[in-house]
Amino acid sequence: MAKPFSLQPLLHLARQKNDAAIKNLGKLNQQQQSAQDKLAMLQQFRRDYQEKFQDAARNGMGPVDMRNFQDFIYRLDRAIEQQQGVIEHAARSAETGRLELIDSKRKMQSFDTLALRHNEAEKIREAKAEQKMQDEHSGRFAALRAIERNDDELEQNL
């Protein structure tokens, strides 16, 4: 009977960690994409607001309205800068997630290789044991045949 792979619990754990790393990387990539989408939305909103400001300035506006437009555009610029920071952080997190996935995959593949080698060694061991049993059986059978022939020859000579 084949011996169980002694590192099976570690192989199972490595597979679980690899699955978790895949899910985590997916979540991190989604967060990064979401942050980029939000930045694009903020940038588009700023462009649209800038156009409104320019149209209003051409048509004449009071100093209070001009100041309100400028303040709002300034706040949009700050929000864009903050969002760019969020994107940079998300990109770093996604890269860390990619590296963790590479590492977990490497470990899982190492345990898979060890398990494969173990299974192959067990098959060879079982094949040798089976061959040994067949050889012993054949040897006993040949010995019994030889004894029977000797008995037959003795009977014929008597």
N, C-alpha and C positions, 0 to 999 in steps of 0.2 A: 504494500500500500504506500502511496506517495506521502512523503512528509509535507506538512503544510509549510507555506512560505513564512518564515519567522518574522519577516519585516512587513507582513500584510497590514497590520494596524498603521504603520508609518506610511505605507502606500495609500491607504484609504485617507489618512489625514492630508497627505500631499495633494490628493485629488480634490478634497474639500477646499483646501486653501487655494488651489488653482481656480476652482469654480467661483470662489468668493472674489478672487482677484479679477476675474473676467467681469463679474457683475459690478464690482467697484469701478473698474475702468470704464465700463459703459455709463455708469452714473456720472463719473467725472467728465467724460466727453460730452454728455448731455448738458451738464452744468456749464461747461466751456461754451458750447454752442448757444445756450440760452443767454449767457453773458454777452456774446458777440451780437446776438440778435437785439438785445436791449441797447447796446452801443449804437448799432445801426439805426434803431428807432430814435434814440436821442439826437444823433447827428442829423437825421432827416427832419426832426422836429425843430432843431436849431436853424437849419437852412430855411424851412418854411417860415419860421418866426422872423428871421433876418429879412426875408422878402417882404413880409408884412410891415416891418419897421421901415424898410426903404420906400415902400409905397406910401406909407403914412408920412414919411419925411418929405417926399416929393409933393404931396398934397398939402403940406403944412400941418404942423402939430405944435402944441404948446410945450414949454420946457418941462412941465410935470410929466406929461405923457412920454416925452423923449427920455427922461430919466427912468421912468418905469420900464420902458422897452430895454434900455441899456442894462438896468439892474437884472431884468429877467434873463437877458442874453448872457450876462455874466454868470448867473446861477446855472444856466444850462451848460456853459463852458466848464464850470466846476464839476457838475454832474458827469459830464463827458470824461473829464480827467479821472474822476473816481471810478467810473466804469472801466476805463482803460486799466486802472490798477486791479480791478476785480478780474478782468480778462487775463492779465499777467499772472495773477495768483492762480486762477483756474488752469492756465496753461502749465504752470509749474506742478500743480497737483496732478494733472493728467499725465505729465511726463513721469512723475513719481509712480503713479499707478501703472504706467506702461513698464517701468523698470521692475516693479513688484510682480507683474504678470510674467515677465521674462524669467525672473528668478524662480517663481513658483512653478512655471512650466518646466524649467531645467531640472528642478528637484523631482517633480513628478516623473519626468522622463527617466531620470536616474533610477528611481525606484521601480519603474516599469521594466527597465533593462535588467535590473537585478531579479525581478520576478520572472522574467522570461528565461534568464539563465538558470534560475532555480528549477523552473518547470522542465527545461531541456535536460538538466542534470538528472532530475527525477525520472524522466522518460528513459534515459540511458541506463540508469540504475535498475529500473523495472525490467527493461529489455534484457539486461545481463542476468538478472535473477530468473527470468523466464527461460532464457537459454540454458542456464545452469540446471534448472529443473528438467528441461527437455533432455539435456545431455545425461543427467542421472537416470532418467526414465529409460532412455535408449540404452544406456550401459546395463541397467538391470535386465532389460528385455533381452539384450544380446547375451548376457551371462546365463539367463534362464534357458535360452535357445541352445547355448553351448552345453549346458548340463543335460538338457533333454537329448541332444545328439549323442553325448557320451553314454547316457543311459540306454539309448536305442542301440548303440554299437555293442555295449556290454551284453545286452539281451540277445543280440544276433550272434555273438561269439559263444554264448553259452549253449 
